[in-house]
Amino acid sequence: MLPPNSEKGFALLFATVLTVGISVAITGSVAFLALSSQTIMRTAQNSSQALFAAESGLEDAAYRVKNSLPLPLSYTIPLLATPVEVNVASEGVVRTVSAKGIEGTATRNLELVLEVTSTDIQFFYGAHIGDGGLIMDNNSRVEGNVYSNGSIQGDSGAVITETVTVAGANNEVAEVIVEGDAFVDQCDGSDITNTLHVNTNQGCTFGSLETLGTPPDSIPLPISAAQIQQWKDEAEAGGITSGTVELDGDETLTLGPRKIVGNLEMENSAILTLTGTLWVTGDIIVKNSAQVRMSSSYGATSGVIIADGTITLDNNSVSSGSGTAGSYLMYLTTNSSSSALNIKNNAILDIAYASAGTIVIENNTVLKEATGYQLHLKNNATIEYELGLTSSSFSSGLGGGWEVTSWKEIE
């Protein structure tokens, strides 16, 4: 049996040890929580810094794209202590940029997609004609639908393979073979394979006949004056060349977007590669096997060359899109003369557009679509409509404007 004082001493010692143990446990817990909190804060800070770095990488690449600066497919930015890995994938007029920010053990990955700004223009007809109407000489041919706000006057062997619609009262279809249906107020001396919808028939043959009633309404041409001006502005933003640009023989030139204050004259196998919208304040002449081709960088988008003067495409000249399906090159003139856009002698092109004047096509020339105030198809000229034209997307090329179409974080 211990003395009373010994029992008291033991109790005091036990209480002291217990108190110290509890204090150590509490201190350890507090230290652990503090350390864990510090680790969490450091991880969050590293993650935020990695995200900031990745965003900086995207912004750097986007700035380079929008300002046509050199842009490697892969590069690293030493942003303070946080490196940024940037990778760029190019496909036509699309740039996909990925950026990885790294800080400690934290990484953040972002992706940005930029595309050249574009405008969708829909060409529903092989030929779309304004109030000036359509004139078809011997053996001329439109393979596709025709919509005309004015009369259609044909000649021996003139053929339209699909539906013909002529707007307005007192307008007519005369001396044309129509292999589809026809909708017109008056018909004169034509052969309509399917159904003729007409109010006044003067010697037309048909598969079946129906009364038209109210004639169809006129349809405006698909490209507005405002859109044409926008394209001109985009061309001018790329720079101005004063004086006539001439290419001859084996000369080549890459150009666009650009405004030429003067004429554009090409001949004898010269080659122009189009990298953006071109606006010529004077006349355009492309002849004698000269070539105008859109850069492959256009991808599946289409491009435009605008002239305030007349356009002449002659003698085996070739004008073409980027080489990717759905890419077309359009010549557009705002000239109001009776020969605003002339295509002849086996010239090859995609789209001819005369907003205020006459398109004249002759001598075995073939193109995909023609739209204008008036259209004159001379002997053996042919329009072969291509279905992809219903949803053509026109861009200003890589030198034009860019827009962000996607921004996201990726794994």
Residue pairs with C-beta under 8 A, 6 or more apart in sequence:
2 10
42 104
43 104
43 105
43 106
46 103
46 104
46 105
46 106
47 103
47 106
47 108
49 82
49 101
49 103
49 106
50 82
50 101
50 102
50 103
50 106
50 107
50 108
51 101
51 108
51 110
52 82
52 101
53 77
53 79
53 82
53 83
53 84
53 99
53 101
53 102
53 103
53 108
54 84
54 99
54 100
54 101
54 108
54 109
54 110
55 99
55 101
55 110
56 77
56 79
56 84
56 99
56 101
57 77
57 79
57 84
57 85
57 86
57 97
57 99
57 100
57 101
57 110
58 86
58 97
58 99
58 110
58 112
58 407
60 77
60 86
61 71
61 86
61 88
61 95
61 97
61 99
61 112
62 97
62 112
62 114
62 402
62 404
63 69
64 70
64 71
65 71
65 95
65 97
65 114
65 402
66 114
66 401
66 402
68 398
68 399
71 88
71 95
72 88
73 87
73 88
73 89
73 90
74 85
74 86
74 87
74 88
75 86
76 83
76 84
76 85
76 86
77 83
77 84
77 86
79 101
81 103
82 101
82 102
82 103
83 102
84 99
84 100
84 101
84 102
85 99
85 100
85 102
86 97
86 98
86 99
87 97
87 98
87 99
88 95
88 96
88 97
89 95
89 96
89 97
89 98
90 96
91 299
92 296
92 297
92 298
92 299
92 300
92 301
92 322
92 324
93 115
93 116
93 118
93 297
93 298
93 299
93 301
93 395
93 397
93 398
94 113
94 114
94 115
94 116
94 299
95 113
95 114
95 115
95 402
96 111
96 112
96 113
97 111
97 112
97 113
97 114
98 109
98 110
98 111
98 112
98 410
99 109
99 110
99 111
99 112
100 107
100 108
100 109
101 107
101 108
101 109
101 110
108 409
109 409
109 410
109 411
110 407
110 408
110 409
110 410
111 406
111 407
111 408
111 409
111 410
112 404
112 406
112 407
113 404
113 405
113 406
113 407
114 402
114 403
114 404
114 405
115 402
115 403
115 405
116 301
116 395
116 396
116 397
116 398
116 400
116 401
116 402
116 403
117 395
117 396
117 400
117 401
117 402
117 403
118 301
118 393
118 394
118 395
119 227
119 230
119 393
119 394
119 395
120 391
120 392
120 393
120 394
121 222
121 223
121 227
121 392
121 393
121 394
122 222
122 389
122 390
122 391
122 392
123 222
123 351
123 369
123 371
123 389
123 390
123 392
124 145
124 147
124 390
125 144
125 145
125 146
125 147
125 369
125 371
125 385
126 142
126 143
126 144
126 145
126 146
126 162
126 369
126 370
126 383
126 384
126 385
127 134
127 142
127 144
127 146
127 147
127 148
127 369
127 370
127 371
127 375
127 383
128 146
128 147
128 148
128 219
128 221
128 222
128 370
128 371
129 146
129 147
129 148
129 149
129 150
129 371
129 372
129 373
129 374
129 375
130 149
130 150
130 221
130 372
130 373
130 374
131 149
131 150
131 218
131 373
131 374
132 150
132 358
132 372
132 373
132 374
132 375
133 148
133 149
133 150
133 151
133 152
133 153
133 171
133 374
133 375
134 146
134 148
134 150
134 151
134 152
134 153
134 374
134 375
134 376
134 377
135 153
135 374
135 375
135 376
135 377
136 142
136 152
136 153
136 154
136 155
136 158
136 160
136 176
136 377
137 155
137 158
137 376
137 377
137 378
137 379
137 381
138 155
138 156
138 157
138 158
138 379
138 380
139 156
139 157
139 158
139 379
139 380
140 155
140 157
140 158
140 159
140 361
140 377
140 378
140 379
140 380
140 381
140 382
141 158
141 159
141 160
141 161
141 377
141 381
141 382
141 383
142 159
142 160
142 161
142 377
142 382
142 383
142 385
143 161
143 162
143 382
143 383
143 384
143 385
144 161
144 162
144 383
144 384
144 385
145 162
145 163
145 164
145 165
145 180
145 385
146 152
146 160
146 162
146 163
146 164
146 165
147 165
147 167
147 219
148 164
148 165
148 166
148 167
148 171
149 167
149 168
149 218
149 219
150 166
150 168
150 171
150 374
151 166
151 171
151 172
151 173
151 174
152 160
152 164
152 166
152 172
152 173
152 174
152 176
152 184
153 174
153 175
154 173
154 174
154 175
154 176
154 177
154 190
155 175
156 175
157 177
158 175
158 176
158 177
158 377
159 176
159 177
159 178
159 179
160 176
160 177
160 178
160 179
160 180
161 179
161 180
162 179
162 180
163 178
163 180
163 181
163 182
163 183
164 173
164 176
164 178
164 180
164 181
164 182
164 183
164 184
165 182
165 183
165 184
165 216
166 172
166 173
166 182
166 183
166 184
166 185
166 215
166 216
167 215
167 216
167 217
167 218
167 219
168 185
168 215
168 216
168 218
169 185
169 215
170 185
170 186
171 184
171 185
171 186
171 215
172 184
172 185
172 186
172 187
172 188
173 182
173 184
173 186
173 187
173 188
173 190
173 204
174 187
174 188
174 189
174 190
175 188
175 189
175 190
176 190
176 191
177 190
177 191
177 193
178 190
178 191
178 192
178 193
178 194
179 193
179 194
180 193
180 194
181 192
181 194
181 195
181 196
181 197
182 190
182 192
182 194
182 195
182 196
182 197
182 198
182 206
183 197
183 212
183 215
183 216
184 197
184 198
184 212
184 215
185 198
185 199
185 200
185 212
185 215
186 198
186 199
186 200
186 201
186 202
187 196
187 198
187 200
187 201
187 202
187 204
188 202
188 203
188 204
189 202
189 203
189 204
190 204
190 205
191 204
191 205
191 206
192 204
192 205
192 206
192 207
193 206
193 207
194 206
194 207
194 208
195 206
195 207
195 208
195 209
195 210
196 204
196 206
196 207
196 208
196 209
196 210
197 210
197 211
197 212
198 204
198 209
198 210
198 211
198 212
199 211
199 212
199 213
199 215
201 209
221 353
221 355
221 371
221 372
221 373
222 371
223 332
223 353
223 355
223 371
225 355
228 306
228 332
228 334
228 355
231 277
231 279
231 304
231 306
231 394
231 396
232 259
232 279
232 306
234 257
234 276
234 277
234 396
234 400
234 401
235 256
235 257
235 258
235 259
235 276
235 277
235 278
235 279
235 306
235 396
236 257
236 259
236 279
237 257
238 256
238 257
238 258
238 259
238 276
238 277
238 399
238 400
239 257
239 258
239 259
240 258
240 259
240 260
240 261
241 258
241 259
241 260
241 261
241 262
242 261
242 262
243 261
243 262
244 260
244 262
244 263
244 264
244 265
244 282
245 253
245 255
245 260
245 262
245 263
245 264
245 265
246 265
246 266
247 253
247 265
247 266
247 267
247 270
247 271
247 272
247 290
248 266
248 267
248 268
248 270
249 268
249 269
249 270
250 269
250 270
251 270
251 271
252 270
252 271
252 272
252 273
253 270
253 271
253 272
253 273
254 272
254 273
254 275
254 295
255 272
255 273
255 274
255 275
255 276
255 278
256 274
256 275
256 276
256 277
256 278
256 303
256 397
256 399
257 275
257 276
257 277
257 278
257 396
257 397
257 399
257 400
258 276
258 278
258 279
259 279
259 281
260 278
260 279
260 280
260 281
260 282
261 281
261 282
262 280
262 281
262 282
263 280
263 282
263 283
263 284
263 285
263 309
264 278
264 280
264 282
264 283
264 284
264 285
264 286
264 307
265 284
265 285
266 272
266 285
266 286
266 287
266 290
266 292
266 317
267 285
267 286
267 287
267 288
267 290
268 288
268 289
268 290
269 288
269 289
269 290
269 291
270 290
270 291
271 290
271 291
271 292
271 293
272 290
272 291
272 292
272 293
273 293
273 294
273 295
274 292
274 293
274 294
274 295
274 303
274 305
274 329
274 397
275 295
275 297
275 397
275 398
275 399
276 303
276 396
276 397
276 398
276 399
276 400
277 303
277 304
277 305
277 306
277 396
277 397
277 400
278 304
278 305
278 306
279 306
279 307
280 305
280 306
280 307
280 308
280 309
281 307
281 308
281 309
282 307
282 308
282 309
283 307
283 309
283 310
283 311
283 312
284 305
284 307
284 309
284 310
284 311
284 312
284 331
285 311
285 312
285 314
286 292
286 312
286 313
286 314
286 317
286 319
286 347
287 312
287 313
287 314
287 315
287 317
288 314
288 315
288 316
288 317
289 315
289 316
289 317
289 318
290 317
290 318
291 317
291 318
291 319
291 320
292 305
292 317
292 318
292 319
292 320
292 329
293 318
293 319
293 320
293 321
293 322
293 329
294 302
294 303
294 320
294 321
294 322
294 327
294 329
294 397
295 322
295 397
295 398
296 322
296 323
296 324
297 322
297 397
297 398
298 321
298 322
298 324
298 327
298 395
298 397
299 322
299 324
299 327
300 322
300 324
300 325
300 326
300 327
300 393
301 322
301 326
301 327
301 393
301 394
301 395
302 321
302 326
302 327
302 328
302 329
302 330
302 350
302 351
302 392
302 393
302 394
302 395
303 321
303 322
303 327
303 328
303 329
303 330
303 394
303 395
303 396
303 397
304 329
304 330
304 331
304 332
304 394
305 329
305 330
305 331
305 332
306 332
306 333
306 334
307 331
307 332
307 333
307 334
307 335
308 333
308 334
308 335
309 333
309 335
310 333
310 335
310 337
310 339
310 340
310 341
310 342
311 331
311 333
311 335
311 340
311 341
311 342
312 342
313 319
313 331
313 342
313 343
313 344
313 347
313 349
314 342
314 343
314 344
314 345
314 347
315 344
315 345
315 346
315 347
316 345
316 346
316 347
316 348
317 347
317 348
317 349
318 347
318 348
318 349
319 329
319 331
319 347
319 348
319 349
319 350
320 329
320 348
320 349
320 350
321 327
321 328
321 329
321 350
325 388
326 388
326 392
326 393
328 350
328 351
328 368
328 388
328 389
328 392
329 349
329 350
329 351
330 350
330 351
330 352
330 353
330 394
331 341
331 349
331 351
331 352
331 353
332 353
332 354
332 355
333 340
333 341
333 353
333 354
333 355
333 357
334 355
334 356
335 341
335 354
335 356
335 357
336 356
336 357
336 373
337 357
337 358
338 357
338 358
338 374
339 357
339 358
339 360
340 354
340 356
340 357
340 358
340 359
340 372
341 352
341 353
341 354
341 357
341 358
341 359
341 360
341 372
342 360
343 349
343 352
343 359
343 360
343 361
343 362
343 365
343 367
343 381
344 360
344 361
344 362
344 363
344 365
344 378
345 362
345 363
345 364
345 365
346 363
346 364
346 365
347 365
348 365
348 366
348 367
349 367
349 368
350 367
350 368
350 369
351 367
351 368
351 369
351 370
351 371
351 389
351 392
352 359
352 361
352 367
352 369
352 370
352 371
352 372
353 359
353 370
353 371
353 372
354 371
354 372
354 373
354 374
355 372
355 373
356 373
357 372
357 373
357 374
358 372
358 373
358 374
358 375
358 376
359 370
359 372
359 374
359 375
359 376
360 376
360 378
361 367
361 370
361 375
361 376
361 377
361 378
361 381
361 383
362 377
362 378
362 379
362 380
362 381
363 378
363 379
363 380
363 381
364 380
364 381
364 382
365 381
365 382
366 381
366 382
366 383
366 384
367 383
367 384
368 383
368 384
368 385
368 386
368 389
369 383
369 385
369 386
369 389
370 383
377 383
